[in-house]
Amino acid sequence: MAATRTTNSKKPRLSLDRSIERMRKHLAELALFVKHGKAGRSLEEFDSESERLIAELLGETSGLLDAYQYAQLGEAAGLVNMTEEAPESIGLDGERQNLMQRSRVLESCVGELEARRANEPKKLTSNKHALTGPQVAEHMSPDLRSVPHTATLREAGRLMQKWKTGSLLVTDSQTYVGFITDSALARDVVANGLDANTTSVQACVRKPLVAIRGDRPLIEAVRLMKEQATRHLAVAQDDEIIGVISVSNILRYYSGVV
């Protein structure tokens, strides 16, 4: 009986070792596309295999599968059709940039598998979620740019222009209640014929405020943005808002641009 338990306990480790090896081999093939622009098969075939491999090794509900699909679409597509801030990676060739995004996602897949392997002995003694890959707080903006909900839409637009940002936190007294974005502002003003000089921010604010803890893996922010159909999340720590993370922050990471 003891021998049987020993044999069974090794199976997950062997499986993860092989999974990591397969993912690393796949990542090495992508390096050929990055370096030479081609490999032993077409990029379309490689992408199909990447999606199949991620789903097989990490699960069909893995946020990294979503991230890889976003990487194929490129930075202009974003997580929900478009970004609001100008990307900092404009100098990169578009095709090479997309390949770099793919590479960062696959590197995150390797990191996820390695973290699962490292966490195996702790499964029976700990129910804490393993923190894998980069954390949200490492890629957020710590600047809390805000506007009162009573301010006019014109004032909100002026502040966005002044601070060169695509969104502002909206405050009600001393509490953050939501976001107002430049796209929502423009859409609502134009589509609904609002007067920006007299209409208050509360007419366009997105509520409730969607937040994520700063110590959560970055990929969880990807998943939450998709679920909530938003491009901005507040970042919380000890029940306080400490920053904001946007789709642009995430895409910069997956582009390999610091």
Steps between C-alpha positions, in 0.01 A plus 500: 500500500783740585665430165174577322464835675856594410448417134173696478648806669764529231260501206395867524865610522597295194199636313589859584864445410392376158249784463772757572731330252232508231420866562869598496548315172201684355641832623832419333319453169346846537850642539563396138209715386631793704857462372450387140136572427429135429528149641411146394130587461278801447421743779131407470583135568724603789223711654250214476746269670570765767133531588458123510810460719398771747150352529642150552768590754335787689130446435250641254396769751855626553535877465825436313297351216311830476828690521648302210196573286533871582868483404405367156262792449772747586520807716248697299226248577546515875291300741172661406558644153724799571736664745479855624861589573762519228723189515862551595612241244426703189859463381471127460407334171137389527554137404804460722311663785220244468755219504651643817154509657455134416840425650418671829176303529679170441766600753219561748366152419838351591502706820149380589599136451820544702303664780256208504791259522659696786166515681428126482635403847290778659164392362410285798606755762398831349186627334652828387504583133846498348611836362641431157666732254516879528267665748248775428675752728823463298332636186237741631516879494531629859362842404142535625360752255142584596213738441195576721172355375356853509760641258396568140593274211708783355702517822554122488622528141733785592652295783551196272681723253707663774609168652520318165282214615204319350305460823430659835375358826174663604454606861185546706613695808812302603404169335592368156178392330603421143689605186439748223694439178571716200320257269187493720511878528523548124242231428241633745550865409470438127241219495272652763553863413617591849625848580852450638489842664200422719477119523668352807742208502249282682300479176781300334672323790531124485385339826575312712875536532661172392814427702767231527757441772851612420649165603299303244662362183482733201311237302210532746467864395468381139224260601316759710514762225349252259226395743407860586550636144720778631843637417579634846520349847566664832779330697433441869710417803368475857163638387661811350542593133872525425506528122337430165582237238380536143505288188797709383707397805429135426575524130831673572600204713402245236685706239818466702527879533598658829 
